[in-house]
C-alpha cells in the first residue's frame, strides 16, 4: 500500500477542527475506506492527482463529484479565469460576464428568458424553490431524487418515517430543520405517475412546485415526462428540473432537452464551471420575475471567476462535443464492469447514465467489498470507488488500464469472499453508506 502518513496526519488535524472532517459528505475518507483513502491532494492535472505524500494516481472515481467535466486544471478554463483575476474579480460595479452567460444559457435553452446566478448547486435549488413559492403564493413542493442540503428539502424527514431513505441517505435525522416545516416537502418516486398524482390531488391548492432530476439510473418514460407537465399545469404549480448532476453530461445544456421535458425552471451547477463555483437558475420570464417579490441576494454571487469559467467551459464543451466523449468513455467502463462481474460470477449491478456510472455490490459484505476495491486499486495507482464520473481528459488507455487492474482486484475479492476472509483483508474500515437516488 502507498505511504499516506502526511495525508493521515492531515485527516487527524481536520477531524479535530472541522465537524465531519470535510465540507462535503461525498469526499469524506470514510465514504471510501478510512485509514486507506488519502483524503487530501497537493496537485491535480487532467486525470492525475497527487496526494500530500507525493503518491500519484489516475482518478477513475468521482472527478470532483462530477464538477471537473473537462479534466483538472483545464488550460482553457484556467487561462480565462487567470485573465479575469488579473483584471480584478470584484469591484463596486458588476461583471459583464454574468450577462453574457445569461444570454448563452437562454440561447442553449430557447424556452427560458431569464437567469439568476449563485455559486453552488444546493443554494441554486433553494433559490428556485423560493421563486416558485413566491410566484404561486404556496408552500408545499413535490419532489423525487436528490436536491441538496437546505431546509426545504430535508423537511421531508420532519415527522416522517425515513421519507428521504431512497432519495438521499437512509435514517437521516433532520436535526436543525424547523419542525413547522413538516409536510411541506412531499416525495414521489421516479417514473411513478400514480404517486405524483396522489400528491397533486391531495395538495392541489397548496402545491408550489414539482421538482425532479430529468434522468439518473433509468430513462424517464414518455408517460412520466408528459404527466409531470400536465399535472403542474392542472394545479398551477411550477415545474423545476434539477440539472445539477445531469447538465452537460448528455449534451451542451440540460438533459431535459433530450427527454422532452417542458419545465418552467431548470437549475445548473457542477460541470458548468469545470470546478469553479457557479450555479444558475434559468426560467420563463413570468416565473423568474417573481424573484423580485422576495429577497434573494448575496455578495459572492457577483464574483467574476464563476461566470468566466462557465463561459469558457461551455465554449469548449460545444466545440469538442464533450458529451459524446463522456458517453463513449462511460459506456466502456460500464461494459467492462458487467463483463468482469459476469465472468467472475460476482454479485453486483451496473447502473447510471454513461457519464455518471455506478457499480453496486450486493450481499452482507457490500461495504467491505467496496472498501477492498478502493484499497487494492490505490495500490495499483488508481483513485477508484464504486462510481466513475467521466471527463474529457479520460481516454481509452486510461479505461483499458483501469479495467485490467479492476479485473485483478475483483478476482482477488472473490477469493476472499469464498474463503470468508474479506473482513480481515481490509487495511482500513468498511465504506459508509452513501447517497441513494431513485432515478
WOGIQUI-V811903 format. One record per run of one state. SS is the DSSP state (H for helix, E for strand, - for the rest). FROM is the first residue (numbers start at 1). TO is the last residue. If there is no record, write none. Layout:
{{SS & FROM & TO} {SS & FROM & TO}}
//
This chain:
{{- & 1 & 4} {H & 5 & 17} {- & 18 & 24} {H & 25 & 27} {- & 28 & 28} {H & 29 & 31} {- & 32 & 40} {E & 41 & 46} {- & 47 & 47} {E & 48 & 51} {- & 52 & 55} {E & 56 & 59} {- & 60 & 71} {E & 72 & 72} {- & 73 & 74} {H & 75 & 86} {- & 87 & 96} {H & 97 & 108} {- & 109 & 113} {E & 114 & 118} {- & 119 & 120} {H & 121 & 136} {- & 137 & 139} {E & 140 & 143} {- & 144 & 150} {H & 151 & 157} {- & 158 & 178} {H & 179 & 181} {- & 182 & 184} {E & 185 & 187} {- & 188 & 192} {H & 193 & 206} {E & 207 & 213} {- & 214 & 221} {H & 222 & 235} {- & 236 & 237} {E & 238 & 242} {- & 243 & 255} {H & 256 & 259} {- & 260 & 264} {E & 265 & 268} {- & 269 & 269} {H & 270 & 273} {- & 274 & 278} {E & 279 & 283} {- & 284 & 284} {H & 285 & 293} {- & 294 & 298} {H & 299 & 302} {- & 303 & 303} {H & 304 & 320} {- & 321 & 321} {H & 322 & 344} {- & 345 & 347} {E & 348 & 351} {- & 352 & 355} {E & 356 & 361} {- & 362 & 365} {H & 366 & 379} {- & 380 & 381} {E & 382 & 383} {- & 384 & 386} {E & 387 & 389} {- & 390 & 395} {H & 396 & 419} {- & 420 & 439}}
//
